[in-house]
Amino acid sequence: MIMLFLVLISFTPVIGNAPELDHGPVPEPADYASGIPVITYHQITLHRSAYSATPARLRSDLQDLYDAGFFLILPTDLEDGLGRVPFDRRPIMITFDDGWEDNFRFLQTTDGEQYTDPDCAVAIVNAFLEEHPDFGSGVVFFISWDKVPFGVQTEEKLNLLLDMGHFIGNHSADHLAFTRIPPSKYWEQIIPALNSFHRRLGLRTSGINVVAYPGGQIPHGVNAEAVLASMEYNGRPAVTQGYLVDGAVGSFSKFYDGNEFRISRIDMAIYSVPRLLNWSNIMIESNARTSLHDDLPWRPILSD
Ligand SMILES: [Zn+2]
């Protein structure tokens, strides 16, 4: 018995390691080539958890995505037909969920001067964009109000994010899973969150019209999309796009078929960039163009 116990112990995997990134579910083969990856991070910290990535990991992901020919898009680009994306780049959206303090943290020098923690998410992204201005202009922060967004100085940080060219999305008032509340109650999560944004951002709240569902899903067959589409805030649609976390790459053409409330996202605590690059439906890199009349590489294919 003791021997068996010792044998079992010796085969017990070491716990506390980083999540195994290259063994996420096998990507589904897809018959379309117009997939747009939307990736999501939560905490950016050295303290490992199921929802964290280290600052070094975020830096290397940005570099790997840039090297692979990606260009950062924002939710507005999906409605503009990706017009900003250069012909030789493929689109990707980077999102950060919840509004953790390690996404945007201020530190103080010994003489009391405030500066941005160089290891927080927004500082890492901004430093990379400064060195690689052709990577695009911003990322998305989905904020929930179940805690103080970014820990302290929320109003200043939210306004600074918009000044920097980043995009703010709604991640609800209380962070309740949208599969656990009936669609008739969605407004209790979406509208009070918009009121909270409005108290910090005033008129700038008009640009906050996309939602990442807490829990990463909305139910099927209960008219959830119709409820979201009908919701208004100050005379404008409260929600024009909704983001899941489902480990899939959604098709650009599907976005225009009324699926704007089910935009797929990939949790980067589970997937690595090399894994993502093996996805079968990310806009296919064609061979180099031999003439100006050849098909453009990496452009969306609008029909399935
Ligand atoms: Zn969340």
Boltz pocket constraint, residues with backbone or C-beta under 6 A from the ligand:
constraints:
  - pocket:
      binder: B
      contacts: [[A, 97], [A, 98], [A, 144], [A, 171], [A, 175], [A, 213], [A, 214], [A, 215]]
      max_distance: 6.0
